[in-house]
Amino acid sequence: MFRLDDSFERLEQRFSKMTKRNVKRAVREQVTVACGQAHELCEFIRLYRATMDRRAANDVYYFPDRYFEDLWNSDTCETELLFAVHDGLIVAGVFMLFGDDGAHYHLGGSDADYLALRPNHFLFREMIRRAVEKDKAYVHLGGGATGEDALFDFKQSFSGDEPLTYYIGQAVFDEVVYHRLNQDHLLRHGPSDFFPLYRTPVAETVTEVQVER
């Protein structure tokens, strides 16, 4: 997460040299950006699940179609789909959430056949542009898959600053159901310090993420 404390043009100058080159590559290859519509959710779902397949993601990351539909229609935040388009084909997409003060990169997906065009670098740049246009104070791009890994470095390359401290709250709204789910998990897999306990990963959630450079 980093602050949007300047014009987009100046924020773009903070990108790492490699990221600037990759963005220029996408522009040179005539990759463009388009805002997705409700009927194009299926395209994003396709790209997202293809990406999860490539990363050998745990089953918990294969959200049902209803999840994306409910998120799109949410009354609690503004949602937006951004697509990278090449020769009329959607080759990558990101799902953004906007709150009162900040923008959040939620999910993304891309077509492996077009990664050489650097659509992900292009889309992350456009996410930052959209957040600035909407007068947000900060943008949250998330962390890595396993900590400060290649995915973390990729996201960090869009900011010349140290990432802001990010806090996650923990709350249980239904103690009875939470206890029941935890007991089932304990019987199957044993104890854990993970929260919520019943969502403790029981296998590697993702393989090492290889970010194109």
C-alpha positions in Angstrom: 0.0 0.0 0.0 1.4 3.4 -0.9 0.2 7.0 -0.9 -1.1 8.8 -4.0 0.5 12.0 -2.9 1.3 13.5 -6.3 0.2 13.8 -9.9 0.0 10.5 -11.8 2.8 11.7 -14.1 5.1 12.1 -11.1 4.0 8.9 -9.5 4.8 7.1 -12.7 8.4 8.5 -12.5 8.8 6.5 -9.3 8.3 3.2 -11.1 11.5 1.1 -11.2 13.5 1.2 -14.5 12.5 -2.4 -15.3 8.8 -1.6 -14.8 9.0 1.5 -16.9 10.5 -0.6 -19.7 7.8 -3.2 -19.4 5.0 -0.6 -19.5 6.6 0.9 -22.6 6.7 -2.6 -24.1 3.0 -2.9 -23.6 2.3 0.5 -25.1 4.6 -0.3 -28.1 2.7 -3.6 -28.6 -0.5 -1.5 -28.7 -2.0 -3.0 -25.6 -5.0 -0.8 -24.5 -7.2 -0.6 -21.5 -10.9 -1.0 -21.3 -13.4 -0.8 -18.4 -15.3 -4.1 -18.2 -19.1 -4.3 -18.1 -21.3 -6.7 -16.1 -21.7 -9.1 -19.1 -17.9 -9.4 -19.3 -17.5 -10.9 -15.8 -17.3 -14.3 -17.5 -14.2 -13.1 -19.3 -12.5 -12.1 -16.0 -13.5 -15.3 -14.3 -12.0 -17.3 -17.2 -8.7 -15.4 -16.9 -8.6 -15.6 -13.2 -9.2 -19.4 -13.1 -6.6 -19.9 -15.8 -4.1 -18.0 -13.6 -5.0 -20.1 -10.6 -4.4 -23.2 -12.7 -0.9 -22.0 -13.7 -0.1 -21.3 -10.1 -1.5 -24.6 -8.8 -3.6 -22.7 -6.3 -5.5 -24.3 -3.5 -9.2 -25.1 -4.1 -10.2 -22.3 -1.7 -9.1 -19.7 -4.3 -11.5 -21.1 -7.0 -14.4 -18.8 -6.1 -17.8 -19.7 -7.5 -19.3 -17.4 -10.2 -21.7 -16.1 -7.5 -18.8 -14.6 -5.6 -17.8 -12.4 -8.5 -21.4 -11.4 -9.3 -22.1 -10.5 -5.6 -18.9 -8.5 -5.5 -19.8 -6.6 -8.7 -23.2 -5.7 -7.3 -21.9 -4.8 -3.8 -23.5 -1.8 -2.1 -20.5 -1.5 0.3 -17.9 -0.3 -2.2 -17.4 0.7 -5.8 -16.1 -2.0 -8.0 -14.4 -1.8 -11.4 -13.0 -4.3 -13.9 -10.1 -3.2 -16.0 -9.1 -5.2 -19.0 -5.9 -5.2 -21.1 -6.9 -5.6 -24.7 -4.7 -6.6 -27.7 -6.0 -6.9 -31.2 -9.5 -6.9 -29.9 -8.9 -9.7 -27.5 -9.0 -9.5 -23.7 -5.7 -10.8 -22.5 -5.6 -9.8 -18.8 -7.9 -8.2 -16.2 -7.9 -6.8 -12.7 -10.8 -6.4 -10.3 -10.6 -3.2 -8.3 -12.4 -2.0 -5.2 -12.8 1.6 -4.2 -13.6 2.9 -0.8 -13.9 6.5 0.6 -10.1 7.1 0.7 -8.4 4.2 -1.0 -8.3 1.8 -3.9 -7.7 -1.9 -3.6 -6.4 -4.4 -6.1 -8.5 -7.5 -5.3 -8.0 -10.1 -8.0 -6.3 -10.4 -11.3 -5.9 -12.9 -14.2 -4.1 -13.1 -17.5 -3.7 -15.2 -20.6 -0.3 -17.0 -20.5 0.0 -16.7 -24.3 0.2 -12.9 -24.0 2.4 -12.4 -21.0 5.3 -11.3 -23.2 3.3 -8.2 -24.0 3.5 -7.2 -20.4 -0.3 -6.7 -19.9 0.0 -7.0 -16.1 2.5 -4.1 -15.8 0.3 -2.1 -18.1 -2.8 -2.8 -15.9 -1.1 -2.0 -12.6 -0.1 1.3 -14.1 -3.7 1.9 -15.1 -5.0 0.9 -11.7 -2.8 3.7 -10.2 -4.0 6.1 -12.8 -7.7 5.3 -12.1 -7.1 5.7 -8.3 -5.6 9.1 -8.9 -8.4 10.2 -11.2 -10.9 9.2 -8.4 -9.0 11.4 -5.9 -8.0 8.4 -3.6 -5.3 9.0 -1.0 -3.7 5.6 -1.3 -3.7 2.4 -3.3 -3.3 -1.1 -1.9 -1.8 -3.6 -4.3 -1.5 -6.5 -1.8 1.6 -8.5 -0.9 3.4 -11.5 -2.1 2.3 -15.1 -2.3 4.8 -16.3 0.3 6.1 -13.0 1.8 8.7 -10.8 0.2 8.9 -12.9 -2.9 8.9 -12.2 -6.7 5.2 -11.1 -6.6 5.9 -8.7 -3.8 8.9 -7.3 -5.7 6.7 -6.8 -8.8 4.1 -4.8 -6.8 6.8 -2.8 -5.0 8.3 -1.8 -8.3 5.4 0.6 -8.8 6.4 2.7 -5.8 9.6 4.4 -5.0 8.6 4.5 -1.3 8.6 1.9 1.4 5.1 0.3 1.6 2.7 1.6 4.3 2.0 -0.5 7.3 -1.2 -2.6 6.7 -3.4 -4.0 9.5 -6.0 -6.8 9.3 -8.6 -7.1 11.9 -10.0 -10.3 13.4 -13.6 -10.7 14.4 -16.1 -13.6 14.9 -19.7 -12.7 14.3 -21.3 -16.1 15.0 -19.5 -18.0 17.8 -21.6 -21.1 17.5 -21.1 -21.6 13.8 -17.4 -20.6 14.1 -16.9 -23.3 16.9 -18.6 -25.9 14.8 -16.5 -25.2 11.7 -13.3 -25.2 13.8 -14.1 -28.5 15.5 -14.6 -30.1 12.1 -11.2 -28.7 10.9 -9.5 -29.9 14.1 -10.8 -33.4 13.7 -9.6 -33.6 10.1 -6.3 -31.7 10.3 -5.3 -30.9 13.8 -4.6 -27.6 15.6 -3.4 -24.4 14.0 -2.7 -20.7 14.9 -4.3 -19.6 11.6 -7.4 -17.2 11.7 -10.0 -18.2 11.0 -8.9 -21.6 12.1 -11.2 -23.5 9.8 -9.6 -21.8 6.8 -6.1 -23.0 7.7 -4.5 -24.1 4.4 -4.0 -27.8 4.4 -1.6 -27.8 1.4 0.6 -25.3 -0.4 -1.8 -22.6 -1.6 0.3 -21.6 -4.6 3.5 -22.6 -6.2 6.3 -20.1 -6.4 5.0 -17.2 -8.4 7.2 -16.4 -11.4 6.7 -12.8 -12.4 7.6 -11.9 -16.0 10.5 -9.5 -16.2 
